[in-house]
Amino acid sequence: MWECGGRTFRHLARRRVAVGLGLPIIVTLVFVLRWANANKVGGQGPAEPFRIAGNFYYVGATDVSAFLIAGPEGHVVLDAGYPTTAQMIMASIAKLGFDIRDVRVLLNSEPDPDHGGGLAALQQASSAQMWASDPSADSLEAGGDDPDGVLALRALIWIGVLGYPPPRVDHRFRDGDTIRVGPIALTAHITAGHTRGCTSWSFPVQDGDRILSVVSACDTGVLATSTYPEQAADRERSFRRLRSLPADIWVTAHARWWGRYRKFVASQTAQNPADPFIDPQGYRAFIDAAEAEFRSGRTR
């Protein structure tokens, strides 16, 4: 009986030692992972900023896009990449001759970390007002926590291993609302599917004596880690909405999808540098490919 009790005592003692050693290791690991997340680059590097057309500029990184729409009464920045991308965006804005403190409005296409992660830093530097759709606003203010995400990923956001510093959302818009800063006017189109609040934007740009229609199309693909019951129907509606928007110039939140580098290189030798970015055929092909992915049932 004593021997059995001794074995039990030794077993409990070993468990206490294991817990005593394991808990500091777990806490340390969480802090290391939180530091790594805060400094995550996501494979992004600085990209040369450039004018696309008129007052519309590229100020993003090598792949995650960010755009500046400049105006006499203040500027608009659309998307912000990862938290670490914000410094690249601010450096690009300055290199083009603009001041981050003149940015009046921040907009977002989707609240995933690679597009919403840098918004808080841009907001702090500019004191700009943040506008977002209702579902996106909830996720942005929660540091990227998506109620439709899988529980394991959400838990990592809750403890700071994933996610990003939350921006302050000042205004919530509805589908079809227009955000204005002086003569700048961007219309919001909620093209849900990738996320519930995924937002595409349309706006005119004056390039010389011509008015060009620009569309920034939100992602239409589905991540296996984020699904919801109405997702298929939302994607169907979003394809129809995107097809209805006239687009001379189109962009997305990932530069490789709309051919940033290829078009930028072509613009350097074009008679009119904006001409290589005029690509309505590419816009239709982008939607066709996205819809084909949908019909096949593929996720990412």
C-alpha positions as CSV (number, residue, x, y, z in Angstrom):
1,M,0.0,0.0,0.0
2,W,2.9,2.4,0.9
3,E,4.7,1.4,-2.3
4,C,1.6,2.2,-4.3
5,G,1.2,5.5,-2.5
6,G,4.9,6.2,-3.1
7,R,4.6,5.6,-6.8
8,T,1.6,7.9,-6.9
9,F,3.5,10.6,-5.0
10,R,6.4,10.3,-7.4
11,H,4.0,10.4,-10.4
12,L,2.3,13.6,-9.1
13,A,5.7,15.1,-8.4
14,R,6.9,14.5,-11.9
15,R,3.7,16.0,-13.3
16,R,4.2,19.1,-11.2
17,V,7.7,19.5,-12.5
18,A,6.6,19.0,-16.1
19,V,3.9,21.6,-15.6
20,G,6.3,23.9,-13.9
21,L,8.8,23.7,-16.7
22,G,6.2,23.6,-19.5
23,L,4.2,26.7,-18.6
24,P,7.2,29.1,-18.9
25,I,8.1,27.5,-22.2
26,I,4.5,28.0,-23.5
27,V,4.4,31.6,-22.3
28,T,7.8,32.3,-23.9
29,L,6.7,30.7,-27.1
30,V,3.6,32.8,-27.2
31,F,5.6,36.0,-26.7
32,V,8.1,35.0,-29.4
33,L,5.2,34.2,-31.8
34,R,3.5,37.5,-31.0
35,W,6.8,39.4,-31.7
36,A,7.2,37.4,-35.0
37,N,3.6,38.3,-36.0
38,A,4.1,42.0,-35.3
39,N,7.2,42.0,-37.4
40,K,5.9,39.8,-40.2
41,V,6.8,41.0,-43.7
42,G,4.8,38.3,-45.6
43,G,7.4,38.2,-48.3
44,Q,6.8,41.9,-49.1
45,G,9.5,44.3,-50.2
46,P,9.5,48.0,-51.2
47,A,8.2,48.7,-54.7
48,E,8.8,51.8,-56.8
49,P,5.8,54.1,-56.4
50,F,4.3,55.5,-59.6
51,R,1.4,57.3,-61.1
52,I,-1.2,55.0,-62.7
53,A,-3.2,57.8,-64.3
54,G,-4.2,61.3,-63.3
55,N,-4.3,61.6,-59.5
56,F,-4.2,57.8,-59.0
57,Y,-1.0,56.3,-57.7
58,Y,0.5,53.0,-56.6
59,V,2.1,53.1,-53.2
60,G,2.0,49.4,-52.2
61,A,4.7,46.7,-51.8
62,T,5.9,44.1,-54.2
63,D,2.6,42.2,-54.1
64,V,0.1,43.6,-51.5
65,S,-1.4,46.6,-53.1
66,A,-2.0,50.1,-51.7
67,F,-3.2,53.1,-53.6
68,L,-3.2,56.9,-53.2
69,I,-5.9,59.0,-54.7
70,A,-4.6,62.6,-54.4
71,G,-6.7,65.7,-54.2
72,P,-6.5,69.4,-53.4
73,E,-8.6,69.0,-50.2
74,G,-6.8,65.9,-49.0
75,H,-6.0,62.4,-50.1
76,V,-7.4,58.9,-49.9
77,V,-5.4,55.7,-49.2
78,L,-6.9,52.4,-50.2
79,D,-5.6,49.3,-48.4
80,A,-2.5,49.0,-46.1
81,G,-0.9,45.6,-46.4
82,Y,0.6,44.0,-43.3
83,P,1.5,46.0,-40.2
84,T,5.1,46.2,-41.5
85,T,3.9,47.4,-44.9
86,A,2.7,50.7,-43.5
87,Q,6.2,52.1,-43.4
88,M,6.8,51.2,-47.0
89,I,3.5,52.9,-48.0
90,M,4.4,56.1,-46.1
91,A,7.8,56.1,-47.7
92,S,6.2,55.7,-51.1
93,I,3.8,58.5,-50.5
94,A,6.7,60.8,-49.5
95,K,8.7,59.8,-52.5
96,L,5.9,60.9,-54.8
97,G,6.0,64.3,-53.1
98,F,2.9,63.9,-50.9
99,D,2.6,64.2,-47.1
100,I,0.9,61.4,-45.1
101,R,-0.6,64.1,-42.9
102,D,-2.7,65.2,-45.8
103,V,-4.4,61.9,-46.1
104,R,-8.0,62.4,-44.9
105,V,-9.6,59.1,-45.6
106,L,-8.5,55.4,-45.2
107,L,-10.4,52.7,-47.1
108,N,-10.1,49.0,-47.2
109,S,-11.1,46.2,-49.5
110,E,-11.0,43.3,-47.0
111,P,-9.9,43.0,-43.3
112,D,-7.5,40.1,-43.8
113,P,-4.0,40.8,-42.2
114,D,-2.3,41.3,-45.6
115,H,-4.7,44.2,-46.5
116,G,-5.9,45.6,-43.2
117,G,-2.9,45.0,-41.0
118,G,-1.2,48.4,-41.6
119,L,-4.3,50.6,-41.3
120,A,-3.7,51.5,-37.6
121,A,-0.2,52.7,-38.3
122,L,-1.4,54.8,-41.3
123,Q,-4.2,56.2,-39.2
124,Q,-1.8,57.1,-36.4
125,A,0.5,58.9,-38.8
126,S,-2.2,60.8,-40.7
127,S,-5.2,61.2,-38.2
128,A,-7.3,60.1,-41.2
129,Q,-10.9,58.9,-40.9
130,M,-11.5,55.2,-41.5
131,W,-14.5,54.0,-43.5
132,A,-15.6,50.4,-43.7
133,S,-18.6,48.2,-44.4
134,D,-20.3,46.8,-41.3
135,P,-18.9,43.3,-41.4
136,S,-15.4,44.6,-42.3
137,A,-15.6,47.2,-39.5
138,D,-16.3,44.6,-36.9
139,S,-13.3,42.5,-38.0
140,L,-11.0,45.5,-38.4
141,E,-11.8,46.7,-34.9
142,A,-11.1,43.2,-33.6
143,G,-7.6,43.1,-35.1
144,G,-8.6,40.8,-37.9
145,D,-10.8,38.4,-36.0
146,D,-13.4,37.0,-38.5
147,P,-16.4,35.4,-36.9
148,D,-16.6,33.1,-39.9
149,G,-13.0,31.9,-39.4
150,V,-12.1,28.5,-37.9
151,L,-11.9,28.5,-34.1
152,A,-8.2,27.6,-34.0
153,L,-7.2,30.6,-36.0
154,R,-9.5,32.9,-34.1
155,A,-7.9,31.7,-30.8
156,L,-4.5,32.6,-32.2
157,I,-5.7,36.1,-32.9
158,W,-7.2,36.4,-29.4
159,I,-3.8,35.7,-27.8
160,G,-1.9,37.9,-30.3
161,V,-0.1,35.2,-32.3
162,L,-2.0,36.3,-35.4
163,G,-4.0,39.4,-36.1
164,Y,-2.9,43.1,-36.1
165,P,-3.3,46.4,-34.3
166,P,-6.9,47.4,-34.7
167,P,-7.6,50.7,-36.4
168,R,-10.4,53.0,-35.2
169,V,-13.4,52.8,-37.6
170,D,-15.0,56.2,-37.7
171,H,-17.7,55.6,-40.3
172,R,-19.6,52.6,-41.6
173,F,-21.0,52.7,-45.1
174,R,-23.7,50.8,-46.9
175,D,-23.5,49.3,-50.4
176,G,-23.6,52.0,-53.0
177,D,-22.5,54.8,-50.7
178,T,-20.0,57.4,-52.1
179,I,-17.1,58.6,-50.0
180,R,-16.0,62.1,-50.9
181,V,-12.9,64.2,-50.2
182,G,-13.3,67.4,-52.2
183,P,-13.5,66.4,-55.9
184,I,-12.5,62.8,-55.1
185,A,-15.5,60.5,-55.1
186,L,-15.3,56.7,-54.6
187,T,-18.4,54.5,-54.7
188,A,-18.5,51.4,-52.4
189,H,-19.8,48.1,-53.9
190,I,-20.0,45.3,-51.3
191,T,-19.0,42.3,-53.3
192,A,-19.2,39.7,-50.5
193,G,-17.8,36.1,-50.8
194,H,-14.2,36.2,-49.8
195,T,-15.4,37.9,-46.6
196,R,-18.9,39.1,-45.8
197,G,-17.9,42.8,-46.1
198,C,-15.5,42.5,-49.0
199,T,-15.7,45.9,-50.8
200,S,-14.9,46.8,-54.4
201,W,-14.5,50.5,-55.3
202,S,-15.3,52.4,-58.5
203,F,-14.2,56.0,-59.2
204,P,-13.4,58.3,-62.1
205,V,-9.9,59.6,-62.8
206,Q,-9.2,62.5,-65.1
207,D,-6.1,61.9,-67.1
208,G,-5.4,64.8,-69.4
209,D,-8.5,65.5,-71.4
210,R,-10.1,62.1,-70.8
211,I,-12.1,60.6,-67.9
212,L,-11.1,57.0,-67.1
213,S,-13.3,54.6,-65.0
214,V,-11.3,52.8,-62.3
215,V,-12.4,49.6,-60.5
216,S,-10.6,48.2,-57.5
217,A,-12.0,44.7,-57.3
218,C,-12.1,42.8,-54.0
219,D,-11.0,39.2,-54.0
220,T,-13.7,36.7,-54.9
221,G,-11.9,33.5,-53.9
222,V,-12.6,31.5,-50.8
223,L,-10.2,30.4,-48.1
224,A,-10.7,27.0,-46.6
225,T,-10.3,28.7,-43.2
226,S,-13.2,31.1,-43.6
227,T,-16.6,30.0,-44.8
228,Y,-20.3,30.9,-44.1
229,P,-23.7,29.5,-45.3
230,E,-24.6,32.3,-47.7
231,Q,-21.1,32.4,-49.3
232,A,-22.0,30.8,-52.6
233,A,-25.0,33.0,-53.2
234,D,-22.9,36.1,-52.3
235,R,-20.2,35.1,-54.8
236,E,-22.8,34.7,-57.5
237,R,-24.1,38.3,-56.8
238,S,-20.6,39.7,-56.7
239,F,-19.7,38.3,-60.1
240,R,-22.8,40.0,-61.5
241,R,-22.0,43.2,-59.7
242,L,-18.4,43.3,-60.9
243,R,-19.4,42.6,-64.5
244,S,-21.8,45.6,-64.4
245,L,-19.0,48.1,-63.5
246,P,-17.4,49.8,-66.4
247,A,-13.6,49.6,-66.1
248,D,-11.0,51.2,-68.1
249,I,-8.4,50.6,-65.4
250,W,-8.7,47.8,-62.9
251,V,-6.7,46.8,-59.8
252,T,-6.9,44.4,-57.0
253,A,-5.4,44.0,-53.5
254,H,-2.7,41.7,-54.9
255,A,-0.4,43.4,-57.5
256,R,0.4,40.2,-59.4
257,W,-3.2,39.6,-60.3
258,W,-3.6,42.9,-62.2
259,G,0.0,43.0,-63.6
260,R,1.5,45.8,-61.6
261,Y,5.1,45.3,-62.7
262,R,4.4,44.4,-66.3
263,K,2.2,47.5,-66.8
264,F,4.6,49.7,-64.9
265,V,7.5,48.7,-67.2
266,A,5.4,49.2,-70.3
267,S,4.4,52.7,-69.0
268,Q,8.0,53.8,-68.9
269,T,8.3,53.8,-72.7
270,A,4.6,54.5,-73.6
271,Q,3.7,57.7,-75.4
272,N,1.0,58.2,-72.7
273,P,2.2,56.4,-69.5
274,A,-1.4,55.7,-68.5
275,D,-2.2,53.7,-71.6
276,P,-0.7,50.3,-70.5
277,F,-3.0,50.4,-67.4
278,I,-6.1,50.7,-69.6
279,D,-7.1,47.0,-69.7
280,P,-10.9,46.3,-69.9
281,Q,-10.1,42.9,-71.4
282,G,-7.9,42.0,-68.5
283,Y,-10.7,43.0,-66.1
284,R,-13.2,40.7,-67.8
285,A,-10.6,37.9,-67.9
286,F,-10.1,38.3,-64.1
287,I,-13.8,37.9,-63.4
288,D,-14.0,35.0,-65.8
289,A,-11.2,33.2,-64.0
290,A,-12.7,33.9,-60.6
291,E,-16.1,32.5,-61.7
292,A,-14.4,29.4,-63.2
293,E,-12.7,28.8,-59.9
294,F,-16.1,29.2,-58.2
295,R,-17.8,26.7,-60.6
296,S,-15.0,24.2,-60.0
297,G,-15.5,24.3,-56.2
298,R,-11.9,25.1,-55.5
299,T,-10.7,26.9,-52.3
300,R,-7.3,28.3,-51.4
